[in-house]
Amino acid sequence: MFGLSFWEIALILAVGLIVLGPKKLPEIARKLGEGLREFRSATQSFSDTVNQEAYRPEAKKAPEKLPPAPEPVRVIDPTTAETTPVEEAELMPAEKSSERPS
């Protein structure tokens, strides 16, 4: 058990009996057993949930295809009649100043 021999386990129990006493040792062992049982139950529940989600039929469906991306908006430069994407287009000098003359 856990790679421990009989004598190692006996030594651990003897030290526990001396340190904790005969009244506390069974209580602590019982609480330790309950904690381990609860831990195993929680890990088994988590493992079952992961397996259920991984092997669901709808999880194996191919994802729906996305619609094609729209064409980028382009701005026509009136002086050269060239088009440039909006991200690269510079505003005309009149549009740059947002201040109104007073």
PAKOL-808084 format. One record per atom (N, C-alpha, C): z, y, x. Coordinates in nm, 3 decimals, padded with zeros to 5 digits. Last residue first. Layout:
// residues N
<node <Z; Y; X>>
...
END
This chain:
// residues 102
<node <-03.596; 08.151; -01.541>>
<node <-03.516; 08.225; -01.637>>
<node <-03.572; 08.363; -01.663>>
<node <-03.777; 07.846; -01.522>>
<node <-03.761; 07.985; -01.479>>
<node <-03.683; 08.063; -01.584>>
<node <-03.603; 07.540; -01.505>>
<node <-03.690; 07.630; -01.583>>
<node <-03.670; 07.773; -01.530>>
<node <-03.614; 07.256; -01.297>>
<node <-03.555; 07.384; -01.332>>
<node <-03.655; 07.468; -01.410>>
<node <-03.725; 07.035; -01.205>>
<node <-03.679; 07.026; -01.343>>
<node <-03.615; 07.157; -01.387>>
<node <-03.996; 06.975; -01.008>>
<node <-03.888; 07.070; -01.034>>
<node <-03.850; 07.062; -01.180>>
<node <-04.194; 06.778; -01.035>>
<node <-04.081; 06.756; -00.946>>
<node <-03.966; 06.849; -00.977>>
<node <-04.406; 06.856; -01.188>>
<node <-04.310; 06.767; -01.251>>
<node <-04.185; 06.748; -01.165>>
<node <-04.551; 07.004; -01.012>>
<node <-04.501; 07.072; -01.131>>
<node <-04.393; 06.986; -01.198>>
<node <-04.628; 06.810; -00.817>>
<node <-04.536; 06.919; -00.784>>
<node <-04.478; 06.988; -00.906>>
<node <-04.610; 06.477; -00.961>>
<node <-04.687; 06.595; -00.923>>
<node <-04.591; 06.710; -00.898>>
<node <-04.441; 06.203; -00.815>>
<node <-04.460; 06.298; -00.923>>
<node <-04.538; 06.418; -00.873>>
<node <-04.593; 05.919; -00.677>>
<node <-04.514; 06.040; -00.659>>
<node <-04.542; 06.132; -00.776>>
<node <-04.572; 05.567; -00.718>>
<node <-04.635; 05.695; -00.754>>
<node <-04.540; 05.810; -00.730>>
<node <-04.447; 05.330; -00.681>>
<node <-04.498; 05.398; -00.563>>
<node <-04.552; 05.537; -00.594>>
<node <-04.377; 05.247; -00.935>>
<node <-04.272; 05.253; -00.835>>
<node <-04.317; 05.334; -00.712>>
<node <-04.624; 05.242; -01.068>>
<node <-04.528; 05.346; -01.101>>
<node <-04.422; 05.359; -00.993>>
<node <-04.912; 05.184; -00.856>>
<node <-04.802; 05.137; -00.940>>
<node <-04.698; 05.248; -00.958>>
<node <-05.206; 05.387; -00.887>>
<node <-05.096; 05.336; -00.805>>
<node <-04.987; 05.287; -00.898>>
<node <-05.554; 05.453; -00.884>>
<node <-05.434; 05.411; -00.957>>
<node <-05.331; 05.358; -00.858>>
<node <-05.755; 05.742; -00.832>>
<node <-05.702; 05.613; -00.788>>
<node <-05.578; 05.580; -00.871>>
<node <-05.864; 05.989; -00.869>>
<node <-05.898; 05.886; -00.968>>
<node <-05.856; 05.747; -00.919>>
<node <-05.786; 06.208; -00.728>>
<node <-05.866; 06.107; -00.658>>
<node <-05.914; 05.996; -00.749>>
<node <-05.664; 06.375; -00.915>>
<node <-05.745; 06.435; -00.809>>
<node <-05.834; 06.332; -00.740>>
<node <-05.514; 06.225; -01.096>>
<node <-05.631; 06.297; -01.145>>
<node <-05.719; 06.354; -01.033>>
<node <-05.409; 05.901; -01.056>>
<node <-05.403; 06.030; -00.988>>
<node <-05.528; 06.108; -01.028>>
<node <-05.257; 05.705; -01.294>>
<node <-05.387; 05.749; -01.242>>
<node <-05.369; 05.888; -01.183>>
<node <-05.026; 05.446; -01.260>>
<node <-05.047; 05.588; -01.283>>
<node <-05.181; 05.626; -01.221>>
<node <-04.938; 05.141; -01.426>>
<node <-05.003; 05.213; -01.317>>
<node <-05.026; 05.358; -01.359>>
<node <-04.717; 04.875; -01.477>>
<node <-04.765; 05.004; -01.525>>
<node <-04.822; 05.080; -01.405>>
<node <-04.815; 04.533; -01.433>>
<node <-04.734; 04.650; -01.394>>
<node <-04.799; 04.779; -01.444>>
<node <-04.844; 04.307; -01.706>>
<node <-04.909; 04.381; -01.598>>
<node <-04.822; 04.500; -01.560>>
<node <-04.574; 04.073; -01.770>>
<node <-04.670; 04.177; -01.810>>
<node <-04.729; 04.247; -01.686>>
<node <-04.571; 03.724; -01.691>>
<node <-04.516; 03.858; -01.670>>
<node <-04.619; 03.962; -01.712>>
<node <-04.602; 03.467; -01.940>>
<node <-04.648; 03.536; -01.819>>
<node <-04.591; 03.677; -01.812>>
<node <-04.303; 03.302; -02.059>>
<node <-04.430; 03.370; -02.083>>
<node <-04.472; 03.443; -01.955>>
<node <-04.178; 02.996; -01.916>>
<node <-04.161; 03.137; -01.947>>
<node <-04.297; 03.200; -01.974>>
<node <-04.143; 02.674; -02.052>>
<node <-04.217; 02.765; -01.966>>
<node <-04.195; 02.908; -02.012>>
<node <-03.826; 02.511; -02.071>>
<node <-03.942; 02.571; -02.136>>
<node <-04.010; 02.666; -02.040>>
<node <-03.739; 02.235; -01.856>>
<node <-03.717; 02.371; -01.908>>
<node <-03.845; 02.427; -01.969>>
<node <-03.734; 01.901; -01.974>>
<node <-03.792; 01.999; -01.883>>
<node <-03.766; 02.138; -01.940>>
<node <-03.430; 01.726; -02.040>>
<node <-03.553; 01.789; -02.085>>
<node <-03.602; 01.888; -01.981>>
<node <-03.185; 01.637; -01.963>>
<node <-03.299; 01.582; -01.891>>
<node <-03.431; 01.644; -01.934>>
<node <-03.004; 01.744; -02.134>>
<node <-02.998; 01.793; -01.996>>
<node <-03.119; 01.744; -01.917>>
<node <-03.033; 01.605; -02.366>>
<node <-03.095; 01.737; -02.360>>
<node <-03.091; 01.795; -02.220>>
<node <-02.885; 01.367; -02.304>>
<node <-03.030; 01.363; -02.321>>
<node <-03.095; 01.501; -02.311>>
<node <-02.644; 01.383; -02.036>>
<node <-02.682; 01.415; -02.173>>
<node <-02.833; 01.411; -02.187>>
<node <-02.538; 01.335; -01.784>>
<node <-02.630; 01.237; -01.841>>
<node <-02.662; 01.259; -01.988>>
<node <-02.365; 01.541; -01.724>>
<node <-02.475; 01.512; -01.631>>
<node <-02.579; 01.421; -01.695>>
<node <-02.174; 01.535; -01.924>>
<node <-02.262; 01.651; -01.915>>
<node <-02.383; 01.621; -01.826>>
<node <-02.049; 01.288; -01.867>>
<node <-02.112; 01.311; -01.997>>
<node <-02.212; 01.426; -01.988>>
<node <-01.950; 01.335; -01.607>>
<node <-02.051; 01.231; -01.629>>
<node <-02.122; 01.249; -01.763>>
<node <-01.764; 01.538; -01.661>>
<node <-01.876; 01.564; -01.570>>
<node <-01.987; 01.461; -01.593>>
<node <-01.587; 01.398; -01.829>>
<node <-01.658; 01.516; -01.878>>
<node <-01.779; 01.546; -01.791>>
<node <-01.489; 01.199; -01.655>>
<node <-01.564; 01.162; -01.776>>
<node <-01.645; 01.279; -01.829>>
<node <-01.357; 01.360; -01.466>>
<node <-01.470; 01.276; -01.425>>
<node <-01.554; 01.235; -01.545>>
<node <-01.154; 01.468; -01.627>>
<node <-01.253; 01.557; -01.563>>
<node <-01.377; 01.478; -01.523>>
<node <-01.017; 01.232; -01.693>>
<node <-01.076; 01.314; -01.798>>
<node <-01.183; 01.407; -01.741>>
<node <-00.932; 01.156; -01.436>>
<node <-01.021; 01.067; -01.512>>
<node <-01.091; 01.145; -01.623>>
<node <-00.764; 01.369; -01.373>>
<node <-00.884; 01.347; -01.292>>
<node <-00.982; 01.255; -01.363>>
<node <-00.567; 01.336; -01.573>>
<node <-00.646; 01.459; -01.568>>
<node <-00.773; 01.439; -01.486>>
<node <-00.464; 01.082; -01.507>>
<node <-00.523; 01.106; -01.639>>
<node <-00.613; 01.230; -01.637>>
<node <-00.361; 01.132; -01.251>>
<node <-00.470; 01.035; -01.269>>
<node <-00.541; 01.056; -01.402>>
<node <-00.159; 01.318; -01.323>>
<node <-00.268; 01.356; -01.232>>
<node <-00.387; 01.262; -01.247>>
<node <00.008; 01.159; -01.480>>
<node <-00.058; 01.275; -01.540>>
<node <-00.176; 01.321; -01.454>>
<node <00.092; 00.975; -01.284>>
<node <00.020; 00.928; -01.403>>
<node <-00.057; 01.042; -01.469>>
<node <00.228; 01.145; -01.106>>
<node <00.108; 01.073; -01.062>>
<node <00.025; 01.024; -01.179>>
<node <00.437; 01.228; -01.277>>
<node <00.344; 01.325; -01.221>>
<node <00.215; 01.260; -01.174>>
<node <00.567; 00.985; -01.323>>
<node <00.508; 01.058; -01.435>>
<node <00.406; 01.160; -01.386>>
<node <00.653; 00.927; -01.059>>
<node <00.561; 00.837; -01.129>>
<node <00.492; 00.905; -01.246>>
<node <00.830; 01.141; -01.019>>
<node <00.713; 01.126; -00.931>>
<node <00.608; 01.036; -00.997>>
<node <01.020; 01.081; -01.212>>
<node <00.944; 01.205; -01.223>>
<node <00.818; 01.200; -01.136>>
<node <01.116; 00.837; -01.103>>
<node <01.057; 00.840; -01.237>>
<node <00.970; 00.965; -01.255>>
<node <01.221; 00.922; -00.859>>
<node <01.111; 00.825; -00.860>>
<node <01.039; 00.825; -00.995>>
<node <01.425; 01.088; -00.953>>
<node <01.315; 01.148; -00.875>>
<node <01.195; 01.053; -00.873>>
<node <01.587; 00.897; -01.078>>
<node <01.533; 01.010; -01.154>>
<node <01.412; 01.070; -01.083>>
<node <01.658; 00.722; -00.866>>
<node <01.575; 00.674; -00.979>>
<node <01.513; 00.787; -01.061>>
<node <01.804; 00.914; -00.694>>
<node <01.683; 00.846; -00.650>>
<node <01.599; 00.791; -00.767>>
<node <02.044; 01.006; -00.804>>
<node <01.927; 01.093; -00.809>>
<node <01.797; 01.019; -00.777>>
<node <02.228; 00.796; -00.761>>
<node <02.207; 00.849; -00.897>>
<node <02.078; 00.930; -00.908>>
<node <02.242; 00.731; -00.490>>
<node <02.197; 00.629; -00.585>>
<node <02.172; 00.681; -00.726>>
<node <02.101; 00.989; -00.273>>
<node <02.210; 00.921; -00.342>>
<node <02.157; 00.826; -00.447>>
<node <01.937; 01.128; -00.099>>
<node <01.944; 01.168; -00.239>>
<node <02.060; 01.104; -00.314>>
<node <01.984; 01.015; 00.159>>
<node <01.972; 01.160; 00.140>>
<node <01.998; 01.199; -00.005>>
<node <01.997; 00.736; 00.117>>
<node <02.105; 00.805; 00.187>>
<node <02.103; 00.955; 00.157>>
<node <01.757; 00.688; -00.017>>
<node <01.883; 00.651; -00.081>>
<node <02.001; 00.724; -00.016>>
<node <01.574; 00.773; 00.176>>
<node <01.581; 00.840; 00.046>>
<node <01.710; 00.811; -00.026>>
<node <01.623; 00.581; 00.372>>
<node <01.649; 00.722; 00.402>>
<node <01.660; 00.801; 00.272>>
<node <01.540; 00.353; 00.228>>
<node <01.677; 00.362; 00.277>>
<node <01.715; 00.507; 00.309>>
<node <01.268; 00.410; 00.182>>
<node <01.360; 00.395; 00.069>>
<node <01.505; 00.408; 00.113>>
<node <01.175; 00.410; 00.448>>
<node <01.162; 00.530; 00.366>>
<node <01.258; 00.525; 00.247>>
<node <01.231; 00.143; 00.518>>
<node <01.295; 00.252; 00.590>>
<node <01.291; 00.381; 00.510>>
<node <01.058; 00.007; 00.343>>
<node <01.202; -00.015; 00.333>>
<node <01.279; 00.097; 00.403>>
<node <00.811; 00.095; 00.443>>
<node <00.851; 00.131; 00.306>>
<node <01.002; 00.114; 00.289>>
<node <00.822; -00.027; 00.694>>
<node <00.810; 00.120; 00.684>>
<node <00.853; 00.168; 00.546>>
<node <00.836; -00.295; 00.627>>
<node <00.949; -00.234; 00.696>>
<node <00.942; -00.082; 00.691>>
<node <00.584; -00.344; 00.510>>
<node <00.706; -00.362; 00.432>>
<node <00.822; -00.288; 00.496>>
<node <00.353; -00.081; 00.615>>
<node <00.405; -00.218; 00.614>>
<node <00.534; -00.222; 00.531>>
<node <00.097; 00.119; 00.473>>
<node <00.234; 00.108; 00.522>>
<node <00.280; -00.038; 00.514>>
<node <-00.143; 00.180; 00.354>>
<node <-00.145; 00.147; 00.495>>
<node <-00.006; 00.137; 00.555>>
<node <-00.103; 00.207; 00.083>>
<node <-00.118; 00.330; 00.161>>
<node <-00.118; 00.302; 00.312>>
<node <00.000; -00.117; 00.085>>
<node <00.000; 00.000; 00.000>>
<node <00.000; 00.123; 00.090>>
END
